[in-house]
Amino acid sequence: MHRTCGHCGIVFERERGYFMMSVFVGYVMSFFVVIPVLVGLYVTIRPSMNGYLIGAIVALVLAIPLIFHYARVVWLHLDELMDPRPNPPA
């Protein structure tokens, strides 16, 4: 990830450990990936508990790259919404 925005020059990481909150955002995002998969499994084939576990693991393994990337993006937007930065000097 770049240290600053190439367009406006804003430094992304405000402080050390800034993106630790994106871990929580990623956790919430993974919840929204796994629940529809589990409901879909329940409605269609009703597997055993191991089937649900395998379905959840497969869904998460396929979604991890997207979740990892977009959790940071979502966190940046949420943080900017809650605590806007002053405009950088031009």
FIVEX-553001 format. One line per field, with one value per atom (N, C-alpha, C): x, y, z; atom name; residue number from 1; residue in one letter. Coordinates in steps of 0.05 Angstrom, whole numbers, plus 32768, in hexadecimal, padded with zeros to 4 digits. Example, Ala and Ser with C-alpha at 12.3 -4.5 7.8 and 13.67 -1.06 7.14 Angstrom:
residues 2
u <- [8108  80F6  8108  8101  8111  8102]
v <- [7F8E  7FA6  7FBE  7FD3  7FEB  8001]
w <- [809C  809C  809C  808E  808F  809D]
atomo <- [N  CA  C  N  CA  C]
num <- [1  1  1  2  2  2]
residuo <- [a  a  a  s  s  s]
This chain:
residues 90
u <- [8011  8000  8012  800A  8019  8017  802C  802C  801A  8019  8009  7FF8  7FE3  7FD2  7FE1  7FE2  7FF0  7FE1  7FC7  7FB7  7FB8  7FB4  7FB1  7FC8  7FD8  7FEE  7FE8  7FD0  7FC9  7FD7  7FE2  7FEF  7FD9  7FD9  7FC4  7FC5  7FDC  7FDF  7FE3  7FCF  7FD0  7FE3  7FE4  7FF5  7FFD  800F  8019  8001  7FFD  7FE7  7FCC  7FCC  7FB3  7FA0  7FAA  7F99  7F91  7F96  7F8D  7F6E  7F62  7F44  7F39  7F49  7F3F  7F3D  7F4A  7F46  7F2A  7F1F  7F03  7EF0  7EF6  7EE6  7EE6  7EFE  7F00  7EF0  7EF0  7EE0  7EC2  7EB9  7E9D  7E97  7EA9  7EA5  7EA4  7EB5  7EB5  7E9B  7E8F  7E75  7E60  7E61  7E4E  7E54  7E6B  7E71  7E68  7E6D  7E68  7E4A  7E3C  7E1F  7E0F  7E11  7E02  7E09  7E23  7E2C  7E1F  7E1F  7E13  7DF5  7DE7  7DCB  7DC5  7DD6  7DD2  7DD6  7DEA  7DEE  7DD6  7DCB  7DB4  7D9B  7D97  7D7F  7D82  7D9A  7D9C  7DA1  7DB7  7DBE  7DBE  7DBD  7DBD  7DD3  7DEB  7E01  7E04  7E17  7E1D  7E2D  7E34  7E43  7E5E  7E6A  7E84  7E80  7E69  7E63  7E61  7E54  7E53  7E6E  7E7F  7E9A  7EAA  7EA9  7EB8  7EAE  7E94  7E89  7E92  7E92  7E9B  7EB9  7EC9  7EE6  7EEB  7EDE  7EE2  7EDA  7EC3  7EBA  7ECE  7ED9  7EEC  7F06  7F10  7F2A  7F27  7F10  7F0D  7F09  7EFE  7EF9  7F0F  7F23  7F37  7F46  7F4E  7F5C  7F4B  7F32  7F20  7F1B  7F16  7F11  7F29  7F41  7F59  7F5C  7F59  7F5C  7F46  7F2D  7F17  7F12  7F1B  7F19  7F29  7F40  7F50  7F43  7F38  7F2B  7F12  7F02  7EEB  7EF3  7F08  7F11  7F1B  7F29  7F32  7F1A  7F06  7EEE  7EDF  7EDB  7ECD  7EDC  7EF7  7F07  7F05  7F06  7F04  7EE9  7ED4  7EB9  7EB7  7EC3  7EC0  7ED3  7EEB  7EFF  7F0D  7F00  7F0C  7F27  7F38  7F53  7F52  7F63  7F64  7F6E  7F67  7F71  7F8F  7F9D  7FBA  7FC2  7FDA  7FE3  7FE7  7FE1  7FE3  7FFF]
v <- [7FE8  8000  8019  802C  8045  8054  8063  8072  808B  8097  80AF  80AB  80BC  80BC  80C9  80BC  80C8  80E0  80E2  80F8  8111  810E  8125  8127  8112  8113  810E  8106  8100  80E7  80E7  80D0  80BD  80A4  8092  808A  8083  8079  8091  8097  80AE  80AA  8092  808B  806E  8065  804A  8038  8022  8010  801A  802D  803A  8025  8012  7FFF  7FE7  7FE7  7FD1  7FD0  7FE7  7FE7  7FDA  7FDA  7FCC  7FAE  7FA3  7F87  7F82  7F94  7F91  7F95  7FA8  7FAC  7F93  7F86  7F6D  7F56  7F56  7F42  7F45  7F5D  7F62  7F5B  7F62  7F5C  7F3E  7F2F  7F12  7F06  7F12  7F0A  7F0C  7F22  7F26  7F14  7F07  7EF4  7ED8  7ED1  7EB6  7EB0  7EC3  7EBF  7EB7  7EC6  7EBD  7EA2  7E9B  7E80  7E6B  7E6F  7E5C  7E5A  7E70  7E6F  7E61  7E66  7E58  7E3A  7E32  7E15  7E0A  7E18  7E0E  7E0B  7E1E  7E1E  7E08  7E04  7DF2  7DD5  7DCF  7DB3  7DAA  7DBC  7DB6  7DA2  7DAA  7D97  7D93  7D81  7D7D  7D95  7D95  7DAB  7DAF  7D98  7D9A  7DA7  7DA3  7DAF  7DCE  7DD7  7DF3  7DFF  7DF1  7DFA  7DFC  7DE8  7DE8  7DFE  7E02  7E17  7E33  7E37  7E51  7E55  7E40  7E43  7E49  7E3B  7E40  7E5C  7E65  7E81  7E95  7E91  7EA4  7EA4  7E8C  7E8A  7E99  7E96  7EA4  7EC2  7ECA  7EE7  7EF6  7EE8  7EF5  7F0B  7F07  7F1D  7F37  7F33  7F4A  7F57  7F46  7F51  7F60  7F55  7F63  7F7E  7F7F  7F99  7FAD  7FA4  7FB7  7FBE  7FAE  7FB6  7FCF  7FD1  7FEA  8001  7FFD  8013  801C  8009  8011  801F  8016  8023  8040  8043  805E  8071  8067  8078  807D  8069  806D  8081  807E  8090  80AD  80AF  80CA  80D6  80C6  80D0  80D9  80CA  80D0  80E7  80E8  80FC  8106  8119  8123  8130  812D  8139  8155  8166  8181  817D  8190  818F  8191  817F  8181  819A  81A4  81BB  81B3  81C4  81BE  81BF]
w <- [8000  8000  8000  7FF1  7FF0  800A  8011  802A  8027  8010  800C  7FF3  7FF1  7FD9  7FC2  7FAB  7F94  7F88  7F8E  7F83  7F95  7FAF  7FC1  7FD5  7FD9  7FEC  8009  800F  802B  8034  804C  8058  8062  8059  8061  807E  8088  80A3  80B6  80C6  80D7  80EF  80F8  810F  810D  811E  811E  8126  8117  811D  8113  8102  80F8  80EC  80DD  80CF  80DF  80FA  810A  810C  810A  810A  80F0  80DB  80C3  80C7  80DB  80E2  80EB  80FB  8103  80EC  80DA  80C2  80B1  80AE  809F  80AC  80C7  80D5  80CF  80CF  80C9  80AC  809A  807E  8079  8087  8085  808F  80A3  80AC  8096  8087  8071  8059  8058  8043  804B  8064  806D  8072  807D  8084  806B  8054  803D  8033  8035  802D  803E  8058  806B  8067  8062  805D  8043  802E  8015  8018  8028  802C  803B  804E  805E  804C  803A  8029  8014  8009  7FF2  7FFA  8009  800D  802A  803D  805A  8061  805F  8065  8083  808A  80A6  80B1  80CA  80D6  80C8  80C0  80B1  8096  808A  8070  8073  8088  808D  8092  80A1  80A7  808E  807E  8064  8052  8051  8040  804A  8064  806F  806A  806D  8068  804B  8039  801C  8015  801F  8019  8023  803B  8046  8037  8030  8022  8007  7FFA  7FE0  7FE3  7FFA  7FFE  800C  8018  8028  8018  7FFF  7FF2  7FEF  7FE9  7FE7  8002  8016  8031  803B  8038  8041  8035  801B  800C  8014  8012  8015  8033  8046  8062  8067  805C  805F  8052  803A  802C  803B  8045  8055  806E  807C  8094  808E  8078  8071  806D  805F  805A  8074  8085  809E  80B0  80B1  80C2  80B7  809D  8091  8096  8096  809B  80B8  80CB  80E8  80F0  80E4  80EC  80D3  80C5  80AC  80B0  809D  809D  8092  809B  808E  8071  8060  8045  8044  8035  8033  8023  8029  8019  7FFC  7FEA  7FCE  7FC4]
atomo <- [N  CA  C  N  CA  C  N  CA  C  N  CA  C  N  CA  C  N  CA  C  N  CA  C  N  CA  C  N  CA  C  N  CA  C  N  CA  C  N  CA  C  N  CA  C  N  CA  C  N  CA  C  N  CA  C  N  CA  C  N  CA  C  N  CA  C  N  CA  C  N  CA  C  N  CA  C  N  CA  C  N  CA  C  N  CA  C  N  CA  C  N  CA  C  N  CA  C  N  CA  C  N  CA  C  N  CA  C  N  CA  C  N  CA  C  N  CA  C  N  CA  C  N  CA  C  N  CA  C  N  CA  C  N  CA  C  N  CA  C  N  CA  C  N  CA  C  N  CA  C  N  CA  C  N  CA  C  N  CA  C  N  CA  C  N  CA  C  N  CA  C  N  CA  C  N  CA  C  N  CA  C  N  CA  C  N  CA  C  N  CA  C  N  CA  C  N  CA  C  N  CA  C  N  CA  C  N  CA  C  N  CA  C  N  CA  C  N  CA  C  N  CA  C  N  CA  C  N  CA  C  N  CA  C  N  CA  C  N  CA  C  N  CA  C  N  CA  C  N  CA  C  N  CA  C  N  CA  C  N  CA  C  N  CA  C  N  CA  C  N  CA  C  N  CA  C  N  CA  C  N  CA  C  N  CA  C  N  CA  C  N  CA  C  N  CA  C  N  CA  C  N  CA  C  N  CA  C  N  CA  C  N  CA  C]
num <- [1  1  1  2  2  2  3  3  3  4  4  4  5  5  5  6  6  6  7  7  7  8  8  8  9  9  9  10  10  10  11  11  11  12  12  12  13  13  13  14  14  14  15  15  15  16  16  16  17  17  17  18  18  18  19  19  19  20  20  20  21  21  21  22  22  22  23  23  23  24  24  24  25  25  25  26  26  26  27  27  27  28  28  28  29  29  29  30  30  30  31  31  31  32  32  32  33  33  33  34  34  34  35  35  35  36  36  36  37  37  37  38  38  38  39  39  39  40  40  40  41  41  41  42  42  42  43  43  43  44  44  44  45  45  45  46  46  46  47  47  47  48  48  48  49  49  49  50  50  50  51  51  51  52  52  52  53  53  53  54  54  54  55  55  55  56  56  56  57  57  57  58  58  58  59  59  59  60  60  60  61  61  61  62  62  62  63  63  63  64  64  64  65  65  65  66  66  66  67  67  67  68  68  68  69  69  69  70  70  70  71  71  71  72  72  72  73  73  73  74  74  74  75  75  75  76  76  76  77  77  77  78  78  78  79  79  79  80  80  80  81  81  81  82  82  82  83  83  83  84  84  84  85  85  85  86  86  86  87  87  87  88  88  88  89  89  89  90  90  90]
residuo <- [m  m  m  h  h  h  r  r  r  t  t  t  c  c  c  g  g  g  h  h  h  c  c  c  g  g  g  i  i  i  v  v  v  f  f  f  e  e  e  r  r  r  e  e  e  r  r  r  g  g  g  y  y  y  f  f  f  m  m  m  m  m  m  s  s  s  v  v  v  f  f  f  v  v  v  g  g  g  y  y  y  v  v  v  m  m  m  s  s  s  f  f  f  f  f  f  v  v  v  v  v  v  i  i  i  p  p  p  v  v  v  l  l  l  v  v  v  g  g  g  l  l  l  y  y  y  v  v  v  t  t  t  i  i  i  r  r  r  p  p  p  s  s  s  m  m  m  n  n  n  g  g  g  y  y  y  l  l  l  i  i  i  g  g  g  a  a  a  i  i  i  v  v  v  a  a  a  l  l  l  v  v  v  l  l  l  a  a  a  i  i  i  p  p  p  l  l  l  i  i  i  f  f  f  h  h  h  y  y  y  a  a  a  r  r  r  v  v  v  v  v  v  w  w  w  l  l  l  h  h  h  l  l  l  d  d  d  e  e  e  l  l  l  m  m  m  d  d  d  p  p  p  r  r  r  p  p  p  n  n  n  p  p  p  p  p  p  a  a  a]
